[in-house]
Amino acid sequence: MSVVILVNSRSGRGRGEAAARAIAAAIGRSARIVPGRPGTAEAESGPIAEALADAAACVVVGGDGTLHGVLPPLIAHGTPV
């Protein structure tokens, strides 16, 4: 199982990706960065949903819209945030 780091590259004026890399480095090998802009279509059936299917936890790097966009698969898979 891995820790998924979901990063919205448009959030934080582009600083999200650097933050995600720093978090991944701190977590270690079990960390997996998943880029993308979570919206209902992408989050519910795509790379985000696939990554969350076997994740032990998820770190969301972005704003409230990013978290809101990924809530459906987080809830569906019971993934802790």
Backbone torsions as a table, in degrees:
resi	resn	phi	psi	omega
1	MET	NA	150.3	-176.4
2	SER	-124.7	167.4	171.2
3	VAL	-103.1	117.4	-179.3
4	VAL	-87.5	129.6	174.7
5	ILE	-109.0	103.9	-178.8
6	LEU	-89.8	119.4	-176.3
7	VAL	-120.4	129.9	172.7
8	ASN	-95.2	106.3	-174.0
9	SER	-65.2	-16.4	179.3
10	ARG	-88.9	-10.7	-177.4
11	SER	-81.0	148.8	176.0
12	GLY	65.6	31.5	-179.6
13	ARG	54.8	37.9	177.0
14	GLY	87.0	1.0	-178.5
15	ARG	-82.8	-8.4	-177.3
16	GLY	-62.0	-40.2	-178.3
17	GLU	-64.0	-41.4	177.8
18	ALA	-65.1	-39.5	178.1
19	ALA	-64.7	-41.2	179.0
20	ALA	-63.0	-41.3	178.5
21	ARG	-64.4	-39.8	178.5
22	ALA	-65.3	-40.5	178.0
23	ILE	-64.8	-44.6	179.3
24	ALA	-60.5	-41.2	179.0
25	ALA	-64.1	-37.3	179.4
26	ALA	-70.6	-35.4	-179.1
27	ILE	-75.3	-42.0	179.6
28	GLY	104.2	-156.6	-172.3
29	ARG	-59.9	-28.1	-176.8
30	SER	-76.8	-6.2	-179.2
31	ALA	-81.8	140.8	179.1
32	ARG	-137.3	119.1	179.9
33	ILE	-86.8	130.0	177.7
34	VAL	-120.8	107.5	179.2
35	PRO	-81.4	161.1	174.4
36	GLY	144.5	166.2	175.5
37	ARG	-105.2	103.0	-177.5
38	PRO	-64.2	122.4	172.3
39	GLY	-136.7	171.3	-172.9
40	THR	-57.0	-44.3	-177.3
41	ALA	-67.4	-48.6	-177.4
42	GLU	-69.8	-40.4	-175.9
43	ALA	-70.3	-36.2	-174.7
44	GLU	-84.7	-23.0	178.3
45	SER	-151.5	91.7	-179.8
46	GLY	171.1	-159.7	-175.9
47	PRO	-59.0	-34.4	-179.5
48	ILE	-67.2	-49.7	179.9
49	ALA	-62.1	-40.4	179.2
50	GLU	-63.0	-42.6	-179.4
51	ALA	-65.8	-36.6	-178.2
52	LEU	-76.2	-17.7	-176.1
53	ALA	-58.7	-35.0	-178.5
54	ASP	-122.5	21.1	-177.6
55	ALA	-82.5	142.0	175.2
56	ALA	-79.4	-28.9	179.8
57	ALA	-162.9	167.3	178.9
58	CYS	-135.5	133.7	171.9
59	VAL	-107.4	125.1	-179.1
60	VAL	-103.4	119.5	178.9
61	VAL	-107.7	102.3	-178.0
62	GLY	166.3	-164.0	-179.0
63	GLY	-99.5	-166.9	-178.6
64	ASP	-64.3	-30.6	176.6
65	GLY	-66.6	-36.2	177.5
66	THR	-64.5	-47.7	178.9
67	LEU	-62.7	-44.7	179.6
68	HIS	-60.9	-39.0	-178.9
69	GLY	-67.9	-24.2	-177.5
70	VAL	-103.5	-1.0	-179.7
71	LEU	-58.0	-43.5	-178.0
72	PRO	-55.1	-51.6	179.4
73	PRO	-70.9	-29.2	175.8
74	LEU	-61.0	-45.3	179.4
75	ILE	-68.0	-43.7	-178.1
76	ALA	-60.4	-38.6	-177.9
77	HIS	-93.9	-7.8	-179.0
78	GLY	67.8	31.4	-176.8
79	THR	-81.6	123.7	176.0
80	PRO	-67.1	146.1	179.9
81	VAL	-107.7	NA	NA
